[in-house]
Amino acid sequence: MAEVPETDSEASAKPEEPFGAAGGGLNYIFVRPAWLSTPARQPHPFSPYLMQAQLLSEPYPPTLGPKPHYAILDGLRGVAALLVVAFHLCEAHATSHLDQVINHGYLAVDFFFLLSGFVIGYAYDDRWGRLTLKGFFRARLIRLQPMVVLGMVIGALGFYFQAGPLWPGIAEVPAWKVLLVMLIGCTLLPVPVSLDIRGWQEMHPLDGPGWSLFFEYIANVLYALGVRKLPKVALAGLVLLAGAALVHLAVTSPNGDVIGGWSLTGPQLRIGFTRMLYPFFAGLLLSRVAVLGHVKNAFGWCSLLLVLVLAWPRVGGATHLWANGLYDSLSIIFLFPLVVWLGASGHLASAGGVRLSKFFGDISYPLYITHYPLIYIYTGWVSAHNVSGQQGWPVAVLTFGAAVGLAYVSLRFYDEPVRRWLKRKLA
C-alpha cells in the first residue's frame, strides 16, 4: 500500500513576471520571463513557458504573485504514481515481499513525502509575512480534499465487487456501515478498528492509500504551526533525529522494511510517523539549502534512477532482513534527495518532454488516490481463482489502463472543475 501526496505544483529558481492577473481564481497561470519586453499576450501554444509554468496550486493574493514550478518534479511524481499501481498489481501475485516484483514500490510513498516537503518549502517559506494560517490550510484543503472525497466514493461503489475468499466478510457488511465508513473517510479522519469492514485494520478500508494523505495533512499542520519558523540549523537537527529513527525502524523491523502506517494500532502509527517525518522535513531543508545546478536530460536520468530504486529486488533475503531495511532507509535518506535535486536542476528542452511531464504530473494525484479500489477487485479475483502472474497479466494490463483512464477522467471532469469552483467561492 502506498501514497501520493500530491502537492502544489509550484517551483523554479525565481519568480517571473506573470501574464495577466497574479492570483484570482485561475487554475492555470502562465508566466512570462521578466526580460521579455514585448507586451503580454497569449503565448504560442507550443511555448515551453506556457507548458512549463502552469500552476496547479491555490490562488495567492495579488501581492504575493505566482511562482513558476519545477516541471520535471511534476513528471517524476507521475512516474512514481505509475510504479505504485504496477507494484500493487504485482503484489496480488506475490507469496511475500521476498518474491515481490517491483519489490520496493512501497518506497514511492516516502518519495512523495520528500517531494512534498521540498515543494511546500519552496512555495510557502517566503510568503508567511503575507499569508495567514487560514489561507495556508484553505489552499491545502482545496488542493487535496476533493480527490480524497472521490476516492472514498469510488471505494464505496466498488466495495461489494471485492467479496470473495480473501475478504469473506464483505458480503455481510450492511450498506449503512459502508456509507458511514465512506462519510468518515471523506473527512480523512481515521476509521477506528471497530469499523474495519474489510479485515485488514486499515484506517481507510474503502481506499487504502488514504492513510498517507492523513500523514500528509499532519506534516502540513506541523509545518504551518511551527516547523516553518525553525532556522536551518534547528531544522537540520530535526532531520538528523528523524533520519536516525528511520534507520532504526527499518533495520529492526520484523519484516526488514518500512512497510506500514495504515492502521490506528500503536506499531502502525509509529511506522507512519517515522516514514513521514524524515522525508518531509528533509525535503523542506533541501528547499532551503540546495544550490541548484544545470543537469542535462534530468527527467530521463531521474526517472531511470527512481525506477531502479523502486524496482530493485529484495536485498538480503530471508536470512538478512536487516539488509533490506538498510536499503530502504538509505534510499530514502540519500537517493531520493538526490533525485529531487537533479530534477530541480534540470530543464525540459523539448515540447514533447514538457507535455509528457505535465501529463504525468497532472494525473499523479488522481491516479494515486483512485487506483486502489480497482486493486482490491483485481487482488480478490486473483485470490479467488488462484491466478498466477503469467495467467493474469492481460487482466493486470487492463486494470492498469483502467486506473490511468479513471485518473484522467477524474482530473478533467471532477478535480479541476471542483477546485476552480472552490477557489472562486473561498477566495
Backbone hydrogen bonds, N-H to C=O, Kabsch-Sander energy under -0.5 kcal/mol:
donor,donor_aa,acceptor,acceptor_aa,energy
6,E,4,V,-1.1
10,E,8,D,-1.1
11,A,68,P,-1.3
17,E,32,R,-0.6
19,F,30,F,-3.0
20,G,18,P,-0.6
26,L,23,G,-1.0
31,V,49,Y,-0.5
32,R,17,E,-3.5
36,L,33,P,-1.7
37,S,35,W,-0.5
47,S,44,H,-2.4
51,M,47,S,-2.2
52,Q,48,P,-3.0
53,A,49,Y,-1.4
54,Q,51,M,-0.5
56,L,54,Q,-0.5
64,L,61,P,-2.2
65,G,61,P,-1.2
71,A,69,H,-1.1
74,D,70,Y,-1.4
75,G,71,A,-2.0
76,L,72,I,-2.4
77,R,73,L,-1.9
78,G,74,D,-1.6
79,V,75,G,-2.2
80,A,76,L,-2.5
81,A,77,R,-2.0
82,L,78,G,-2.4
83,L,79,V,-2.0
84,V,80,A,-1.8
85,V,81,A,-1.7
86,A,82,L,-2.1
87,F,83,L,-2.7
88,H,84,V,-2.4
89,L,85,V,-2.0
90,C,86,A,-2.4
91,E,87,F,-2.1
92,A,88,H,-0.9
92,A,89,L,-0.6
93,H,90,C,-1.6
94,A,90,C,-0.6
94,A,91,E,-0.7
99,D,96,S,-0.9
103,N,311,A,-0.7
104,H,310,L,-1.6
105,G,102,I,-1.7
107,L,104,H,-1.9
108,A,105,G,-1.8
109,V,106,Y,-1.4
111,F,107,L,-1.9
112,F,108,A,-2.6
113,F,109,V,-2.1
114,L,110,D,-2.0
115,L,111,F,-2.8
116,S,112,F,-2.6
117,G,113,F,-2.3
118,F,114,L,-2.2
119,V,115,L,-2.5
120,I,116,S,-2.7
121,G,117,G,-2.1
122,Y,118,F,-2.1
123,A,119,V,-2.9
124,Y,120,I,-2.4
125,D,121,G,-1.8
127,R,124,Y,-2.3
128,W,124,Y,-0.6
128,W,125,D,-0.5
130,R,127,R,-2.1
131,L,127,R,-1.1
136,F,132,T,-2.2
137,F,133,L,-2.8
138,R,134,K,-2.4
139,A,135,G,-2.1
140,R,136,F,-2.2
141,L,137,F,-2.5
142,I,138,R,-2.4
143,R,139,A,-1.9
144,L,140,R,-2.5
145,Q,141,L,-2.2
148,V,144,L,-1.2
149,V,145,Q,-2.3
150,L,146,P,-2.0
151,G,147,M,-2.6
152,M,148,V,-1.9
153,V,149,V,-2.1
154,I,150,L,-2.8
155,G,151,G,-2.1
156,A,152,M,-2.1
157,L,153,V,-2.4
158,G,154,I,-1.9
159,F,155,G,-0.5
159,F,156,A,-0.8
161,F,158,G,-0.7
162,Q,159,F,-1.7
163,A,160,Y,-1.0
164,G,167,W,-0.8
167,W,164,G,-0.5
170,I,167,W,-1.6
172,E,169,G,-1.0
173,V,169,G,-0.5
173,V,170,I,-1.6
177,K,174,P,-0.7
178,V,174,P,-1.5
179,L,175,A,-2.5
180,L,176,W,-2.2
181,V,177,K,-2.5
182,M,178,V,-2.4
183,L,179,L,-2.5
184,I,180,L,-2.4
185,G,181,V,-2.6
186,C,182,M,-2.0
187,T,183,L,-0.7
187,T,184,I,-1.1
188,L,184,I,-0.5
188,L,185,G,-1.1
189,L,184,I,-1.0
191,V,203,M,-2.8
195,L,192,P,-2.2
196,D,193,V,-1.8
197,I,195,L,-0.7
203,M,262,W,-3.1
207,D,204,H,-1.0
210,G,207,D,-2.4
211,W,208,G,-2.0
212,S,209,P,-1.2
213,L,209,P,-0.9
214,F,210,G,-1.9
215,F,211,W,-1.6
216,E,212,S,-1.9
217,Y,213,L,-2.3
218,I,214,F,-1.6
219,A,215,F,-2.4
220,N,216,E,-2.3
221,V,217,Y,-2.4
222,L,218,I,-2.6
223,Y,219,A,-2.4
224,A,220,N,-2.6
225,L,221,V,-2.6
226,G,222,L,-1.2
227,V,222,L,-2.3
228,R,223,Y,-2.2
229,K,226,G,-1.8
230,L,227,V,-1.5
235,L,231,P,-2.5
236,A,232,K,-2.6
237,G,233,V,-2.0
238,L,234,A,-2.2
239,V,235,L,-2.4
240,L,236,A,-2.4
241,L,237,G,-2.3
242,A,238,L,-2.5
243,G,239,V,-2.5
244,A,240,L,-2.3
245,A,241,L,-2.2
246,L,242,A,-2.0
247,V,243,G,-2.4
248,H,244,A,-2.4
249,L,245,A,-2.5
250,A,246,L,-2.5
251,V,247,V,-2.6
252,T,248,H,-1.6
253,S,249,L,-0.7
253,S,250,A,-0.5
256,G,253,S,-0.9
269,L,265,T,-2.5
270,R,266,G,-2.1
271,I,267,P,-1.8
272,G,268,Q,-2.6
273,F,269,L,-2.7
274,T,270,R,-2.4
275,R,271,I,-2.7
276,M,272,G,-1.5
277,L,273,F,-2.7
278,Y,274,T,-1.1
280,F,276,M,-2.0
281,F,277,L,-1.9
282,A,278,Y,-2.7
283,G,279,P,-2.4
284,L,280,F,-1.9
285,L,281,F,-2.4
286,L,282,A,-2.6
287,S,283,G,-2.0
288,R,284,L,-0.8
288,R,285,L,-0.9
289,V,285,L,-1.9
290,A,286,L,-2.3
292,L,290,A,-0.7
295,V,345,S,-1.7
296,K,294,H,-0.5
298,A,295,V,-0.8
301,W,297,N,-2.3
302,C,298,A,-2.9
303,S,299,F,-2.3
304,L,300,G,-2.3
305,L,301,W,-2.5
306,L,302,C,-2.6
307,V,303,S,-2.6
308,L,304,L,-2.5
309,V,305,L,-2.3
310,L,306,L,-2.3
311,A,307,V,-2.4
312,W,308,L,-1.1
319,T,316,G,-0.5
320,H,316,G,-1.1
323,A,320,H,-1.3
324,N,320,H,-0.7
324,N,321,L,-0.6
325,G,321,L,-1.6
326,L,322,W,-2.4
327,Y,323,A,-2.0
328,D,324,N,-2.7
329,S,325,G,-2.4
330,L,326,L,-2.6
331,S,327,Y,-2.1
332,I,328,D,-2.1
333,I,329,S,-2.5
334,F,330,L,-2.5
335,L,330,L,-1.1
336,F,331,S,-2.5
338,L,334,F,-1.5
339,V,335,L,-2.4
340,V,336,F,-2.4
341,W,337,P,-2.6
342,L,338,L,-2.8
343,G,339,V,-2.6
344,A,340,V,-2.7
345,S,341,W,-1.4
346,G,343,G,-1.0
347,H,295,V,-0.6
349,A,347,H,-0.8
354,V,350,S,-2.0
355,R,351,A,-2.4
356,L,352,G,-2.5
357,S,353,G,-2.5
358,K,354,V,-2.5
359,F,355,R,-2.5
360,F,356,L,-2.6
361,G,357,S,-2.6
362,D,358,K,-2.8
363,I,359,F,-2.2
364,S,360,F,-1.1
365,Y,361,G,-0.6
367,L,363,I,-3.0
368,Y,364,S,-2.4
369,I,365,Y,-2.4
370,T,366,P,-1.3
371,H,367,L,-1.5
374,L,371,H,-0.8
375,I,371,H,-1.5
376,Y,372,Y,-2.7
377,I,373,P,-1.6
378,Y,374,L,-2.5
379,T,375,I,-3.3
380,G,376,Y,-2.5
381,W,377,I,-2.1
382,V,378,Y,-2.5
383,S,379,T,-2.4
384,A,380,G,-2.4
385,H,381,W,-1.8
386,N,382,V,-0.7
387,V,382,V,-1.8
392,G,388,S,-2.5
393,W,389,G,-1.1
396,A,392,G,-2.5
397,V,393,W,-2.7
398,L,394,P,-2.1
399,T,395,V,-2.6
400,F,396,A,-2.6
401,G,397,V,-2.6
402,A,398,L,-2.6
403,A,399,T,-2.3
404,V,400,F,-2.1
405,G,401,G,-2.7
406,L,402,A,-2.9
407,A,403,A,-2.1
408,Y,404,V,-2.3
409,V,405,G,-2.5
410,S,406,L,-2.6
411,L,407,A,-2.2
412,R,408,Y,-2.6
413,F,409,V,-2.5
414,Y,410,S,-1.1
415,D,410,S,-3.1
416,E,411,L,-2.6
418,V,414,Y,-2.6
419,R,415,D,-2.5
420,R,416,E,-2.3
421,W,417,P,-2.3
422,L,418,V,-2.7
423,K,419,R,-2.4
424,R,420,R,-1.9
425,K,421,W,-2.3
426,L,422,L,-2.6
427,A,423,K,-1.1
